[in-house]
Amino acid sequence: MSLKQRVYFANAVLLGITVMGAVAMIWYTYKTEAVFSHIEGRNLPVYQAAEALETSLLNQKGYLSYYLLDNNPDWIRQLASLRTVFEEQLAKAKPLVEEPWEKEALARIEKEYITYIASKDRVIRLYKKGDPNAGATLHKEVRASFFRIFQLCEKFKSFHKENIDHAVGVSRTDANRLRYIALLAIITVVLLSLLINYIFTCHILEPIRKLAEEADQLGKSRSSTDEVTALKDSVHGLIEDAELTHRELLRSRETLMQSEKMALLGKLAAGTAHSIRNPLTSIKMRLFSLGRSGEVSVAQQDDLNVISNEIGHVNKIVENFLEFARPPKLTMKKESPSQVVDNTLRLLEQRLKSYGVTVQLVRQQPLCEIFLDPGQLKEALANIIINACEAMDQGGRITITETFEKSNGIKKAAVIQIQDSGPGIPDRMREEIFNPFFTTKEEGTGLGLSISFNIVSEHGGCMVLDSLPGQGACFTITLPVREDVP
């Protein structure tokens, strides 16, 4: 049975017991109400009528004896009054009875009572006539008749009393049975509640808590007492980490692809540079000899000077090829990147003025010392700043921002952002900006950013470009913080 089925089953049983208990309680209230309605509407009135008959009969006892003792006629009048009460009670009882045996019992009582009254009246007449012996004999029969009537009334009353006692007993039995059922239901509900709590704790909350701990970046439980909230926070943290890791993977992929391009093009550039440099040296030597021969005119000398300058330009391009082809040999030492930024700005101070460019340095505190090659890093920064100056025709502003990239409060990398206020780089060019020989300038070699990219990569860092047309370009250099020389 699955967890879902177990939970549903336990809840269904709990709900069923609750509903059954409620139905049983409602049924018992209706049954109790019916029992007492029957007692109140049927048995109790009949029982009260029987008891009234019995009482009125007992009240008639002794009046004849009192009359015989003192011959006072008041006793006879009181006896007549009590007979009237008995007859009234008998008349009231007749409409209350429904069963045939009840009607038969009242008829027997009435018949016996009539005989009893007639016999008692004869006793009185005999005593008045002066025949005490006959009166005493008949008086004994009257007493026997009285006790028969009393027994009939008592039997009639006892039957209805037994019915009332039986109904009350049945009601008590049902009440006791309902108490046991209620107690059993309470115990079952408690056990099911504990079972549901156990299922939720062991199979839902505990796995959620463990999952939240495993998803937590620090591997520690969250301070929140709500496991779902802790899991949600941990999952959000994992999503953020996944997004950060994804960005870093994309950045690493771009860096790796760029490095592969650089290596391949470096080999090509080295071979091309060596092939060009040898004949270029011969041309330069012959041109020098021709210039010193003195057999050239002024116009020819001007042509020779132009040729010499162009050869120098070609030689510069070849030197850039060779520099690009050779991986930079880093001389690592511990120094703050902030110091390299300051040295670069001092080196380019005059050139920045000539371009009409102002530099804004955003630095809360100098970056900590890391292992780097100051000369190579300065060249990389200079290439980026010079490209930014050339991109801003009418002057502009370069903003250099220094920050730290942290993880769990630990400094992991030094970050240098170089933002210019130029026209930006179109989307179609962003993927090629670090490719060798890619340039938008007429006299550029397209190797400056490629060389800078190689230098940063050799430091174990990365360089990325963020740019929107019309909003300038931003080059971000990230250098890892290491405890030893890479």
C-alpha positions in Angstrom: 0.0 0.0 0.0 1.4 3.4 -1.0 1.9 6.3 1.4 -1.1 8.1 -0.2 -3.3 5.0 0.1 -2.3 4.5 3.8 -3.0 8.1 4.6 -6.4 8.0 2.8 -7.3 4.7 4.4 -6.5 5.9 8.0 -8.5 9.1 7.3 -11.4 7.1 5.9 -11.5 4.8 8.9 -11.3 7.8 11.3 -14.1 9.6 9.4 -16.1 6.4 9.3 -15.8 5.9 13.1 -16.7 9.5 13.7 -19.8 9.3 11.4 -20.9 6.0 13.0 -20.5 7.4 16.5 -22.6 10.4 15.5 -25.2 8.2 13.9 -25.3 5.9 17.0 -25.7 8.9 19.3 -28.6 10.3 17.2 -30.2 6.9 17.0 -30.0 6.5 20.8 -31.5 9.9 21.4 -34.5 9.0 19.2 -34.8 5.6 20.8 -34.7 7.1 24.3 -37.2 9.7 23.3 -39.5 7.0 22.0 -39.2 4.9 25.1 -40.0 7.8 27.4 -42.7 9.0 25.1 -44.3 5.6 25.4 -43.9 5.5 29.1 -45.2 9.0 29.5 -48.1 8.6 27.1 -49.2 5.0 27.9 -47.7 3.2 30.8 -47.4 6.0 33.3 -51.0 7.2 33.1 -52.3 3.7 33.4 -50.0 3.0 36.3 -51.1 6.2 38.0 -54.8 5.2 37.4 -54.2 1.7 38.9 -52.5 3.2 41.9 -55.4 5.7 42.4 -57.9 2.8 42.2 -55.9 0.9 44.8 -55.6 3.9 47.1 -59.3 4.7 46.8 -60.1 1.1 47.6 -57.8 1.0 50.7 -59.4 4.3 51.9 -62.7 2.5 52.2 -61.4 -0.1 54.6 -62.5 0.1 58.3 -65.5 2.5 57.9 -68.0 -0.4 58.5 -66.2 -1.4 61.7 -66.2 2.2 62.9 -70.0 2.4 62.3 -70.6 -0.9 64.2 -68.7 0.4 67.1 -70.5 3.7 67.7 -73.5 3.5 65.3 -72.5 6.9 64.0 -74.1 7.5 60.5 -71.3 9.8 59.5 -69.1 6.8 58.8 -71.6 5.5 56.3 -71.8 8.9 54.5 -67.9 9.1 54.3 -67.9 5.5 53.0 -70.4 6.5 50.3 -68.2 9.5 49.3 -65.1 7.2 49.0 -67.1 4.8 46.9 -67.9 7.7 44.5 -64.1 8.5 44.3 -63.3 4.8 43.4 -66.0 4.9 40.7 -64.6 8.1 39.3 -61.1 6.6 39.2 -62.4 3.5 37.5 -64.1 5.7 34.9 -60.9 7.6 34.3 -58.9 4.4 33.8 -61.2 2.8 31.2 -60.2 5.2 28.3 -56.5 4.7 29.1 -56.4 0.9 28.5 -56.0 -0.5 25.0 -55.0 -4.1 25.3 -57.8 -6.7 25.6 -56.4 -8.1 28.9 -56.3 -4.6 30.4 -59.9 -4.1 29.5 -60.7 -7.6 30.9 -58.8 -6.8 34.1 -60.8 -3.5 34.7 -64.0 -5.3 33.9 -63.2 -8.0 36.6 -62.3 -5.2 39.1 -65.5 -3.4 38.3 -67.6 -6.6 38.6 -65.9 -7.6 41.9 -66.3 -4.1 43.2 -70.0 -4.1 42.4 -70.4 -7.4 44.2 -68.3 -6.1 47.1 -70.5 -3.0 47.5 -73.7 -5.0 47.3 -72.4 -7.4 50.0 -71.2 -4.6 52.2 -74.6 -2.9 52.0 -76.3 -6.2 53.0 -74.0 -6.4 56.0 -75.0 -3.0 57.1 -78.7 -3.8 56.7 -78.3 -7.0 58.7 -76.6 -5.2 61.5 -79.4 -2.5 61.5 -82.1 -5.3 61.7 -80.4 -6.7 64.8 -79.0 -9.9 63.2 -75.4 -9.7 64.2 -74.6 -13.3 63.6 -75.7 -13.2 59.9 -74.0 -9.9 59.5 -70.7 -11.1 60.9 -70.8 -14.2 58.6 -71.4 -12.0 55.5 -68.8 -9.5 56.8 -66.1 -12.1 56.5 -67.0 -12.8 52.9 -67.0 -9.0 52.2 -63.4 -8.9 53.6 -62.4 -11.7 51.3 -64.0 -9.8 48.3 -62.1 -6.7 49.4 -58.8 -8.5 49.2 -59.6 -10.0 45.8 -60.3 -6.5 44.4 -57.1 -5.3 46.0 -55.1 -8.1 44.5 -56.6 -7.4 41.1 -55.7 -3.7 41.4 -52.2 -4.6 42.7 -51.7 -7.0 39.8 -52.9 -4.4 37.3 -50.6 -1.8 38.8 -47.6 -4.2 39.1 -47.8 -5.1 35.4 -47.6 -1.5 34.3 -44.9 -0.9 36.8 -42.9 -3.8 35.4 -43.4 -2.3 31.9 -42.0 1.0 33.1 -39.1 -0.7 34.9 -38.4 -2.9 31.8 -38.3 0.2 29.5 -36.0 2.0 31.9 -33.8 -1.1 32.1 -33.6 -1.4 28.3 -32.7 2.3 28.1 -30.0 1.8 30.7 -28.7 -1.3 28.9 -28.5 0.7 25.6 -26.9 3.6 27.4 -24.2 1.2 28.9 -23.7 -0.4 25.5 -23.4 3.0 23.9 -20.8 4.0 26.6 -18.7 1.0 25.7 -19.0 1.7 22.0 -18.1 5.4 22.6 -15.1 4.3 24.7 -14.0 1.9 22.0 -14.5 4.6 19.4 -12.4 7.0 21.4 -9.6 4.5 21.8 -9.7 3.7 18.1 -9.7 7.3 17.1 -6.8 8.0 19.4 -4.9 5.1 17.9 -5.7 6.1 14.4 -4.7 9.7 15.2 -1.4 8.4 16.5 -1.0 6.3 13.4 -1.6 9.3 11.1 0.8 11.4 13.1 3.4 8.6 12.8 2.9 8.3 9.1 3.2 12.1 8.6 6.2 12.3 10.9 8.1 9.3 9.6 7.1 9.2 6.0 6.4 12.8 5.1 7.9 15.3 7.6 11.1 13.4 8.3 12.0 12.9 4.6 11.2 16.5 4.0 13.5 17.6 6.8 16.3 15.3 5.6 15.8 16.5 2.0 15.9 20.1 3.3 19.2 19.4 5.1 20.7 17.7 2.1 19.5 20.6 -0.2 20.9 23.2 2.2 24.2 24.6 0.9 25.8 24.4 4.3 24.4 20.9 5.1 22.8 22.3 8.3 19.2 22.4 9.3 17.3 25.6 8.8 16.3 27.7 11.7 12.7 27.5 10.6 10.5 25.0 12.5 8.4 24.5 9.4 9.9 21.6 7.3 8.1 22.7 4.2 9.4 26.3 4.5 12.9 25.0 5.2 12.7 22.7 2.1 11.4 25.6 0.0 14.3 27.8 1.1 16.8 25.1 0.4 15.4 24.4 -3.0 15.4 28.1 -3.8 19.1 28.1 -2.7 19.7 25.1 -5.0 18.0 26.8 -7.9 20.2 29.9 -7.3 23.3 27.8 -7.1 22.3 25.9 -10.2 21.7 29.2 -12.1 25.1 30.4 -10.9 26.8 27.2 -11.8 25.1 27.3 -15.2 26.4 30.8 -15.9 29.8 29.7 -14.8 29.7 26.7 -17.1 28.7 28.8 -20.0 31.5 31.2 -19.1 33.9 28.3 -18.9 32.7 26.9 -22.1 33.2 30.2 -23.9 36.7 30.5 -22.3 37.6 26.9 -23.4 36.3 27.5 -26.9 38.2 30.8 -27.1 41.4 29.1 -25.8 41.1 26.4 -28.4 40.7 29.0 -31.1 43.7 30.9 -29.7 45.9 27.8 -29.7 45.0 26.9 -33.2 45.4 30.4 -34.5 48.5 30.9 -32.5 50.2 28.1 -34.3 49.1 29.5 -37.6 50.2 33.0 -36.6 53.7 31.8 -35.5 54.3 30.0 -38.8 53.0 33.0 -40.8 55.1 35.4 -38.8 58.3 33.5 -39.3 57.6 33.0 -43.0 57.1 36.8 -43.4 59.9 38.0 -41.2 62.8 36.4 -43.1 62.0 38.1 -46.5 61.0 41.2 -44.7 64.5 41.4 -43.1 66.1 41.0 -46.5 63.9 43.8 -47.9 64.8 46.1 -45.0 68.6 45.5 -45.5 68.4 46.2 -49.2 66.4 49.3 -48.6 68.9 50.5 -46.1 71.8 49.9 -48.6 69.9 51.6 -51.4 69.3 54.7 -49.1 73.0 55.0 -48.3 74.2 54.8 -51.9 73.4 58.4 -52.5 72.2 57.8 -56.0 68.5 58.5 -55.3 66.6 61.7 -55.9 64.6 63.6 -53.3 61.3 62.1 -54.6 62.8 58.6 -54.5 64.1 59.2 -51.0 60.6 60.2 -49.9 59.3 56.9 -51.4 62.0 55.0 -49.6 61.0 56.6 -46.3 57.3 55.7 -46.9 58.4 52.1 -47.8 60.6 52.0 -44.6 57.7 53.2 -42.5 55.3 50.6 -44.0 57.9 47.9 -43.4 58.1 49.0 -39.8 54.3 48.7 -39.6 54.4 45.2 -41.1 57.2 44.3 -38.7 55.0 45.5 -35.8 52.2 43.3 -37.0 54.6 40.4 -37.2 55.8 41.0 -33.7 52.1 41.0 -32.5 51.6 37.7 -34.3 54.6 36.3 -32.5 53.4 37.6 -29.2 50.0 36.1 -29.8 51.5 32.8 -30.9 53.7 32.5 -27.8 51.7 31.8 -24.6 52.6 34.5 -22.1 55.3 33.4 -19.7 54.0 34.6 -16.4 56.3 35.8 -13.6 54.0 35.3 -10.6 54.2 37.3 -7.4 51.9 38.4 -4.7 50.5 41.8 -5.5 47.1 43.6 -5.3 45.3 44.0 -8.6 44.4 47.5 -7.5 48.1 48.4 -7.7 48.3 47.1 -11.3 45.2 49.2 -12.1 46.9 52.3 -10.7 50.1 51.6 -12.6 48.2 51.2 -15.8 46.3 54.5 -15.4 49.6 56.3 -14.7 51.1 54.7 -17.8 48.2 55.8 -20.0 47.7 59.2 -18.4 48.9 61.2 -21.3 47.1 59.1 -23.9 43.8 59.3 -22.0 44.2 63.1 -22.0 44.9 63.1 -25.8 41.7 61.2 -26.3 39.7 63.5 -24.0 38.7 60.6 -21.8 38.1 60.8 -18.0 38.5 57.8 -15.8 36.3 57.2 -12.7 37.7 54.6 -10.3 35.1 52.9 -8.0 36.9 51.3 -5.1 35.7 50.8 -1.6 39.0 49.3 -0.5 42.0 48.0 -2.4 41.7 44.4 -3.6 43.6 41.9 -1.5 47.0 40.6 -2.7 46.9 37.6 -5.0 49.4 35.8 -7.2 49.7 37.5 -10.6 52.1 38.8 -13.2 51.9 42.6 -12.9 53.5 43.3 -16.3 51.2 40.9 -18.2 48.1 42.0 -16.4 49.0 45.7 -17.0 49.3 44.9 -20.7 45.9 43.3 -20.7 44.3 46.3 -18.9 46.0 48.7 -21.2 44.7 47.0 -24.4 41.1 47.1 -23.1 41.4 50.8 -22.0 43.0 51.9 -25.3 40.3 50.0 -27.3 37.7 51.9 -25.2 39.4 55.2 -25.9 39.5 54.5 -29.7 35.8 53.5 -29.6 34.8 56.9 -28.1 35.5 59.4 -30.9 34.6 62.6 -29.1 35.9 61.7 -25.7 34.0 60.1 -22.9 34.2 58.4 -19.6 35.7 55.0 -18.5 34.5 53.6 -15.1 36.7 51.0 -13.4 34.9 49.1 -10.6 36.8 46.8 -8.2 34.8 44.2 -6.2 35.2 40.8 -4.6 33.2 37.7 -5.6 32.3 35.8 -2.4 30.9 32.4 -1.6 29.6 31.7 1.9 31.4 34.8 3.1 34.8 33.7 1.7 36.6 35.8 -1.0 36.9 33.6 -4.0 37.9 36.0 -6.8 38.9 39.6 -7.5 36.7 41.3 -10.1 37.7 44.3 -12.2 35.0 45.8 -14.5 35.9 48.3 -17.2 32.8 50.2 -18.5 33.0 52.8 -21.2 30.5 55.3 -22.5 31.0 54.5 -26.1 28.5 53.3 -28.7 28.6 49.7 -27.5 29.2 46.5 -29.5 26.4 45.1 -31.7 25.1 41.6 -31.0 26.5 40.2 -34.3 30.1 41.2 -33.2 30.0 40.1 -29.6 30.8 36.4 -30.4 33.8 37.4 -32.5 35.2 40.2 -30.3 37.9 38.0 -28.8 38.8 36.2 -32.0 42.3 37.0 -33.4 42.4 39.4 -36.3 38.9 40.6 -35.8 38.9 44.4 -35.8 36.6 47.3 -36.9 39.6 49.7 -37.3 41.3 50.3 -40.6 44.8 49.9 -39.2 44.2 47.5 -36.4 45.6 44.0 -36.2 42.7 42.6 -34.1 45.0 41.0 -31.6 44.8 43.3 -28.6 41.7 41.8 -27.0 42.9 38.3 -28.0 46.2 38.8 -26.2 44.4 40.3 -23.2 42.1 37.2 -23.2 45.1 34.9 -23.2 46.8 36.7 -20.4 43.7 36.5 -18.2 43.2 32.9 -19.0 46.8 32.1 -18.1 46.1 33.6 -14.7 43.3 31.0 -14.3 40.7 33.7 -14.6 38.1 34.7 -17.3 37.1 37.8 -19.2 33.6 38.3 -20.4 31.9 41.1 -22.3 28.5 42.7 -21.6 27.3 45.3 -24.0 24.1 46.9 -25.4 24.1 49.1 -28.4 24.2 52.8 -27.4 25.0 51.9 -23.7 28.8 51.2 -23.9 30.8 48.1 -23.4 31.7 46.5 -20.1 34.7 44.0 -19.8 34.7 42.0 -16.6 38.0 40.4 -15.5 37.7 37.8 -12.8 41.0 36.6 -11.2 40.9 33.7 -8.6 42.2 34.3 -5.1 44.8 31.6 -4.5 47.0 30.7 -1.5 49.9 29.5 -3.7 51.4 30.1 -7.1 49.4 28.3 -9.8 
